[in-house]
Amino acid sequence: MENDIDIALLRAFLAIAEGGSFTAAARRLNLTQSAVSMQIKRLEDIAGGALFERNSRNVTLNRRGELLHSHARRLVSLNDETLARMRDESFTGLVRVGAIEDYAVHALPAILAQFMAAHPTVAVEVETGFSRALLDRLGDEFDLVLAMHPAGAARGELVRSERAVWLGSRQHGCHAQAVLPLALHPAGCQFRAASLAALDQAGRRWRLAYMSQSLGAIDGAVGAGLAVTVGKAGFQGQGLDLLTEADGLPPLPSFEIALHRAPRRENAGASALAELLLTRLRSV
């Protein structure tokens, strides 16, 4: 029995698992169906038994196949990442990223750590700000910008949709005050404009109790019961409560998060980081 697994065998296995048939796998790998069958036979000999349940309609993983599946994906991914890192000498230089703050705080650090571990010769600089201001500098000062747009804007490469939500502290109950105290970013923030428009349309009185460029400062003020704020449903601040129409607050619109690349700029590092950002953020 062999002790090592050929990556080509794992590619064939994954192609069948994801395509549902030997025929689809052969087409994807540009091999004959018999060649794919031989690869799977070799892999099953190594694994100590069958990996698929076969019937007249499709092919599915059995218990042994399911056990192998997640490991196979990691091994193939590591193999490809290693080869790319060794072969591509163009991954050097600087990649400049502009990003809306909550994504820069909650999502980007882990992704950037993964990218920089794979491409240690690439330097990455990140600056946060409002979408419009960041996009105005795309190409001149940024290679990539992660921005927010109203739903349906169809700008950039769509990453995901985000629902705007009210956040507060039910323990302190400031959302029940006759004049709603708000903690918001300065003018130029799309959430600020959306929340004030929603309150005005609902006839709800408000006052700006706390204003800051810092997301951490706003979350701190809201957690202390000084005000209510608006955030993304996926990035609810620690210790903050989700407030709804049942709490006397109007519904808020949804937004789109999109990635923008600098036009007419050849930067292998930026392209690689863009693809990683799209993959990771779309899977969250």
FIKOLGU-640611 format. One record per residue (C-alpha): x, y, z. Coordinates in nm, 2 decimals. Example, Ala and Ser with C-alpha at 12.3 -4.5 7.8 and 13.67 -1.06 7.14 Angstrom:
2
@px 1.23, py -0.45, pz 0.78
@px 1.37, py -0.11, pz 0.71
END
This chain:
284
@px 0.00, py 0.00, pz 0.00
@px 0.13, py 0.35, pz -0.09
@px 0.21, py 0.59, pz 0.19
@px 0.18, py 0.92, pz 0.00
@px -0.11, py 1.07, pz -0.19
@px -0.05, py 1.22, pz -0.53
@px -0.21, py 1.56, pz -0.56
@px -0.35, py 1.46, pz -0.90
@px -0.55, py 1.19, pz -0.74
@px -0.70, py 1.44, pz -0.49
@px -0.79, py 1.68, pz -0.78
@px -0.98, py 1.40, pz -0.95
@px -1.15, py 1.31, pz -0.62
@px -1.26, py 1.67, pz -0.57
@px -1.37, py 1.71, pz -0.92
@px -1.61, py 1.41, pz -0.89
@px -1.73, py 1.52, pz -0.54
@px -1.81, py 1.87, pz -0.67
@px -1.93, py 1.78, pz -1.02
@px -2.14, py 1.48, pz -0.91
@px -2.01, py 1.24, pz -1.19
@px -1.70, py 1.09, pz -1.34
@px -1.81, py 1.24, pz -1.68
@px -1.82, py 1.60, pz -1.54
@px -1.48, py 1.54, pz -1.36
@px -1.32, py 1.42, pz -1.68
@px -1.44, py 1.73, pz -1.87
@px -1.32, py 1.96, pz -1.59
@px -0.98, py 1.80, pz -1.58
@px -0.94, py 1.75, pz -1.95
@px -0.89, py 1.38, pz -1.91
@px -1.07, py 1.07, pz -2.04
@px -1.33, py 0.91, pz -1.81
@px -1.12, py 0.60, pz -1.79
@px -0.82, py 0.80, pz -1.68
@px -1.02, py 0.95, pz -1.40
@px -1.16, py 0.61, pz -1.30
@px -0.80, py 0.48, pz -1.27
@px -0.70, py 0.77, pz -1.05
@px -0.99, py 0.71, pz -0.82
@px -0.91, py 0.34, pz -0.81
@px -0.55, py 0.43, pz -0.70
@px -0.68, py 0.67, pz -0.44
@px -0.93, py 0.42, pz -0.30
@px -0.64, py 0.16, pz -0.27
@px -0.45, py 0.42, pz -0.07
@px -0.75, py 0.51, pz 0.14
@px -0.83, py 0.15, pz 0.22
@px -1.18, py 0.14, pz 0.06
@px -1.44, py 0.29, pz -0.17
@px -1.49, py 0.67, pz -0.14
@px -1.82, py 0.71, pz -0.34
@px -2.17, py 0.57, pz -0.35
@px -2.26, py 0.51, pz -0.71
@px -2.61, py 0.48, pz -0.87
@px -2.76, py 0.52, pz -1.22
@px -2.81, py 0.90, pz -1.17
@px -2.51, py 1.04, pz -0.98
@px -2.21, py 0.98, pz -0.76
@px -2.20, py 1.08, pz -0.39
@px -1.95, py 1.07, pz -0.12
@px -1.97, py 0.78, pz 0.13
@px -1.86, py 0.81, pz 0.49
@px -1.49, py 0.75, pz 0.40
@px -1.52, py 1.00, pz 0.12
@px -1.67, py 1.27, pz 0.35
@px -1.38, py 1.22, pz 0.59
@px -1.13, py 1.27, pz 0.30
@px -1.31, py 1.56, pz 0.14
@px -1.21, py 1.85, pz 0.38
@px -0.85, py 1.72, pz 0.40
@px -0.82, py 1.69, pz 0.03
@px -0.93, py 2.05, pz -0.03
@px -0.67, py 2.18, pz 0.22
@px -0.39, py 1.97, pz 0.07
@px -0.47, py 2.08, pz -0.29
@px -0.50, py 2.44, pz -0.17
@px -0.17, py 2.43, pz 0.01
@px 0.00, py 2.27, pz -0.28
@px -0.13, py 2.54, pz -0.52
@px -0.04, py 2.82, pz -0.29
@px 0.31, py 2.68, pz -0.24
@px 0.38, py 2.65, pz -0.61
@px 0.24, py 2.99, pz -0.68
@px 0.46, py 3.15, pz -0.42
@px 0.77, py 2.97, pz -0.55
@px 0.70, py 3.04, pz -0.92
@px 0.57, py 3.39, pz -0.93
@px 0.85, py 3.64, pz -0.88
@px 0.62, py 3.93, pz -0.96
@px 0.46, py 3.93, pz -0.62
@px 0.67, py 4.22, pz -0.48
@px 0.60, py 4.58, pz -0.41
@px 0.32, py 4.76, pz -0.24
@px -0.06, py 4.72, pz -0.24
@px -0.26, py 5.01, pz -0.11
@px -0.61, py 4.94, pz 0.01
@px -0.89, py 5.18, pz 0.11
@px -1.17, py 5.02, pz 0.32
@px -1.48, py 5.12, pz 0.51
@px -1.40, py 5.11, pz 0.88
@px -1.62, py 4.82, pz 1.01
@px -1.48, py 4.58, pz 0.74
@px -1.13, py 4.71, pz 0.82
@px -1.19, py 4.63, pz 1.19
@px -1.38, py 4.30, pz 1.17
@px -1.30, py 4.13, pz 0.84
@px -0.97, py 4.24, pz 0.69
@px -0.71, py 4.16, pz 0.95
@px -0.74, py 3.78, pz 0.92
@px -0.76, py 3.80, pz 0.54
@px -0.45, py 4.02, pz 0.52
@px -0.26, py 3.80, pz 0.76
@px -0.33, py 3.50, pz 0.53
@px -0.23, py 3.70, pz 0.23
@px 0.10, py 3.83, pz 0.38
@px 0.19, py 3.49, pz 0.50
@px 0.16, py 3.36, pz 0.15
@px 0.33, py 3.66, pz -0.01
@px 0.58, py 3.80, pz 0.24
@px 0.75, py 4.02, pz -0.03
@px 0.44, py 4.22, pz -0.08
@px 0.37, py 4.52, pz 0.15
@px 0.01, py 4.61, pz 0.22
@px -0.11, py 4.95, pz 0.34
@px -0.47, py 5.00, pz 0.46
@px -0.65, py 5.33, pz 0.52
@px -1.01, py 5.36, pz 0.64
@px -1.26, py 5.62, pz 0.54
@px -1.60, py 5.69, pz 0.38
@px -1.68, py 5.52, pz 0.05
@px -1.71, py 5.83, pz -0.16
@px -1.38, py 5.98, pz -0.04
@px -1.19, py 5.65, pz -0.08
@px -1.32, py 5.60, pz -0.44
@px -1.22, py 5.95, pz -0.53
@px -0.86, py 5.84, pz -0.46
@px -0.88, py 5.50, pz -0.64
@px -0.60, py 5.47, pz -0.90
@px -0.41, py 5.77, pz -0.77
@px -0.36, py 5.66, pz -0.41
@px -0.53, py 5.32, pz -0.38
@px -0.50, py 4.99, pz -0.58
@px -0.81, py 4.85, pz -0.42
@px -1.11, py 5.00, pz -0.24
@px -1.37, py 4.81, pz -0.04
@px -1.67, py 5.04, pz -0.05
@px -2.04, py 5.05, pz 0.04
@px -2.32, py 5.15, pz -0.20
@px -2.70, py 5.17, pz -0.19
@px -2.87, py 4.84, pz -0.29
@px -2.90, py 4.80, pz -0.66
@px -2.61, py 5.04, pz -0.74
@px -2.43, py 4.77, pz -0.94
@px -2.09, py 4.93, pz -0.89
@px -1.76, py 4.74, pz -0.86
@px -1.75, py 4.37, pz -0.80
@px -2.03, py 4.27, pz -0.56
@px -1.90, py 4.12, pz -0.24
@px -2.22, py 4.08, pz -0.04
@px -2.54, py 4.26, pz 0.06
@px -2.56, py 4.41, pz 0.41
@px -2.87, py 4.50, pz 0.61
@px -2.85, py 4.82, pz 0.81
@px -2.98, py 4.77, pz 1.17
@px -3.03, py 4.98, pz 1.48
@px -2.80, py 4.90, pz 1.77
@px -2.84, py 5.01, pz 2.13
@px -2.85, py 4.89, pz 2.49
@px -3.18, py 4.77, pz 2.62
@px -3.04, py 4.77, pz 2.97
@px -3.02, py 5.15, pz 2.96
@px -3.33, py 5.20, pz 2.74
@px -3.23, py 5.52, pz 2.57
@px -3.41, py 5.41, pz 2.26
@px -3.74, py 5.47, pz 2.45
@px -3.66, py 5.84, pz 2.51
@px -3.90, py 6.09, pz 2.35
@px -3.61, py 6.25, pz 2.16
@px -3.39, py 5.96, pz 2.03
@px -3.02, py 6.02, pz 2.12
@px -2.79, py 5.91, pz 1.83
@px -2.43, py 5.82, pz 1.81
@px -2.31, py 5.86, pz 1.45
@px -2.02, py 5.92, pz 1.22
@px -1.98, py 6.28, pz 1.07
@px -2.16, py 6.39, pz 0.75
@px -2.06, py 6.18, pz 0.45
@px -2.15, py 5.85, pz 0.62
@px -2.42, py 5.67, pz 0.43
@px -2.56, py 5.51, pz 0.75
@px -2.59, py 5.85, pz 0.91
@px -2.79, py 5.98, pz 0.61
@px -3.01, py 5.67, pz 0.59
@px -3.09, py 5.67, pz 0.96
@px -3.18, py 6.04, pz 0.98
@px -3.40, py 6.00, pz 0.66
@px -3.58, py 5.70, pz 0.81
@px -3.64, py 5.88, pz 1.14
@px -3.76, py 6.20, pz 0.97
@px -4.00, py 6.00, pz 0.75
@px -4.14, py 5.81, pz 1.05
@px -4.18, py 6.14, pz 1.24
@px -3.95, py 6.03, pz 1.52
@px -3.76, py 6.31, pz 1.69
@px -3.39, py 6.28, pz 1.73
@px -3.08, py 6.46, pz 1.85
@px -2.71, py 6.39, pz 1.78
@px -2.57, py 6.30, pz 2.12
@px -2.23, py 6.16, pz 2.01
@px -2.03, py 6.20, pz 1.69
@px -1.70, py 6.04, pz 1.61
@px -1.49, py 5.91, pz 1.32
@px -1.40, py 5.61, pz 1.54
@px -1.62, py 5.30, pz 1.53
@px -1.48, py 5.20, pz 1.87
@px -1.58, py 5.53, pz 2.03
@px -1.93, py 5.51, pz 1.89
@px -1.97, py 5.15, pz 2.02
@px -1.84, py 5.26, pz 2.36
@px -2.10, py 5.54, pz 2.38
@px -2.38, py 5.31, pz 2.27
@px -2.28, py 5.04, pz 2.52
@px -2.28, py 5.29, pz 2.80
@px -2.63, py 5.38, pz 2.72
@px -2.56, py 5.73, pz 2.58
@px -2.72, py 5.68, pz 2.24
@px -2.84, py 5.45, pz 1.97
@px -2.64, py 5.39, pz 1.65
@px -2.67, py 5.22, pz 1.31
@px -2.45, py 4.93, pz 1.20
@px -2.44, py 4.63, pz 0.97
@px -2.63, py 4.32, pz 1.08
@px -2.31, py 4.10, pz 1.04
@px -2.09, py 4.33, pz 1.25
@px -2.30, py 4.38, pz 1.57
@px -2.08, py 4.54, pz 1.83
@px -2.00, py 4.33, pz 2.14
@px -2.26, py 4.38, pz 2.41
@px -2.49, py 4.58, pz 2.18
@px -2.85, py 4.48, pz 2.13
@px -3.03, py 4.46, pz 1.80
@px -3.33, py 4.71, pz 1.80
@px -3.63, py 4.67, pz 1.57
@px -3.96, py 4.82, pz 1.48
@px -4.09, py 4.66, pz 1.80
@px -3.86, py 4.90, pz 1.99
@px -4.02, py 5.20, pz 1.81
@px -3.75, py 5.24, pz 1.54
@px -3.82, py 5.26, pz 1.17
@px -3.68, py 5.00, pz 0.92
@px -3.35, py 5.08, pz 0.75
@px -3.24, py 5.00, pz 0.39
@px -2.99, py 4.74, pz 0.27
@px -2.66, py 4.82, pz 0.11
@px -2.41, py 4.65, pz -0.11
@px -2.04, py 4.60, pz -0.03
@px -1.83, py 4.61, pz -0.35
@px -1.46, py 4.58, pz -0.43
@px -1.32, py 4.83, pz -0.68
@px -0.99, py 4.79, pz -0.86
@px -0.77, py 5.07, pz -0.99
@px -0.83, py 5.10, pz -1.37
@px -0.54, py 5.03, pz -1.61
@px -0.30, py 4.93, pz -1.33
@px -0.09, py 4.62, pz -1.36
@px -0.02, py 4.50, pz -1.01
@px 0.01, py 4.12, pz -0.95
@px 0.00, py 4.16, pz -0.58
@px -0.32, py 4.37, pz -0.59
@px -0.49, py 4.12, pz -0.82
@px -0.40, py 3.83, pz -0.59
@px -0.53, py 4.02, pz -0.29
@px -0.85, py 4.12, pz -0.47
@px -0.92, py 3.75, pz -0.55
@px -0.86, py 3.65, pz -0.19
@px -1.08, py 3.93, pz -0.06
@px -1.37, py 3.82, pz -0.29
@px -1.34, py 3.46, pz -0.20
@px -1.31, py 3.51, pz 0.17
@px -1.57, py 3.78, pz 0.21
@px -1.83, py 3.61, pz -0.01
@px -1.80, py 3.30, pz 0.20
@px -1.87, py 3.47, pz 0.53
END
